[in-house]
């Protein structure tokens, strides 16, 4: 397994089934999947799962991360607290393409109570097949990184 071909997945209890469908889908597309759970339906705190996945991306263990919770919002917020993470919650394919093309997002968040499985897989494909455009967008990503480091 290489970090460049690795995707880490995590969720809270509300999104286990969708996370497993996403894991199967991306594995079928040739990605190495690191699924860090959870596996049981008991209530579990999304901040821990978002941060754990984000750490794998921030350290370079995995190229991308996909996190899921009921709305996608809370777990996205937790992931974005980890330095070096740019995670966006998406409920449509246009947004998924744009967070990659314009924001160089390295994580995607999905809401299991917001999107169905078919749309979620389309969103994942849009995210994973879109490259960062660089150019004028690179300067904006650098501004985000400066905010994160406290330089702005």
C-alpha angles and dihedrals in degrees: 000000000000124000090232090062097037128108122185118208130194138157144167123255093278094064106039096114094047091045090054091050090050091048092053091046097052092042087054088055091057101263122137105238126208105190109190096182150173103230102181124073097230114121111277132179113259094206091067092050095045092049094046092054092044091053090057090054096041093052092048095246088124131022096218140015132207118197129182139191135151095292101007089234104097097044089047091053091051093048091051091058089071112090113252096023124124106181126171130189113228134189096172138043095242092061091046091054092046097050087056099038098043106020102032088228114193095191135047126203125202133189112225090198091048106047131036123232097263094052092043091056091048089051091050091050091049090051096047097044097049121091127210109261096211113190113093089359092061091065090053093050088051088054090054090050090050090053089051093052093047093246092124 
